[in-house]
Amino acid sequence: MIHFSVRDPVSAHLLGATRGQQTIGPLLAQISHRPNEELIVVLDFTGVEAANASFLKATAFHLFLCGRLFANSSSRPVTNESEFSPKPFNVFPVFANLGPDVADEMTEVFQGRGFPFVEALSWSDDLLNQMRVRGHIEPAMREAILVLDGKKDVTATELSRGTQSPSIAPTAWNNRLADLNLNRLARRRRQGKHWHYSLIAERTQLWACGT
């Protein structure tokens, strides 16, 4: 786990893409030396009263896209990518200590693009104890999160045989679980022929307005 503060000692208001790129630069440099290592990255907004969409897109959303690129093996870098284009890093970004204004702006950034994001509620050392999933949460994703919460190393076949959603076929569960990994909500590891999934936190809450 990496803990990184975005706090600026000069101002509690973080504005603009350029400032965001300057803020996140040292973190990206650190991650670039460990691109394939599975990392939960806690982006800490302690002391930040406001952050506009441009700043959040250059920091929080940028990290999220880096993780999606890694998870999506079919992705290919665009030919005209710039220094600030997302790179495929095996990161699971979570955002901590969000003030109300920052949380609202981040929700607009992610939900407006059809994505969820993770608010870190508690963590210790290398363990994310509790998270809240916010932003855009489709019904199938919501159901998958609720089923996986508190479980470890679950496969699509196991879930299809369960009593909670017996009508959902293994292929459908596999798609739902893969979507959780793509959106950086769940880890996965291959064992034999099957992918085994676990949510990135020990316990998970769902944002009530996340539909």
Secondary structure, DSSP 8 states (H G I E B T S, - for coil): -EEEE---SS-SEE--HHHHHHHHHHHHHHHHTSTTS-EEEEEE-TT--EE-HHHHHHTHHHHHHHHHHHH-TT----TT--TTS-----EEEEEES--HHHHHHHHHHHHTTT-EEEEEEEEETTEEEEEEEEE---HHHHHHHHHHTT--SB-HHHHHTSSSSTTS-HHHHHHHHHHHHHTTSEEEEEETTEEEEEESSSEEEE-TT--
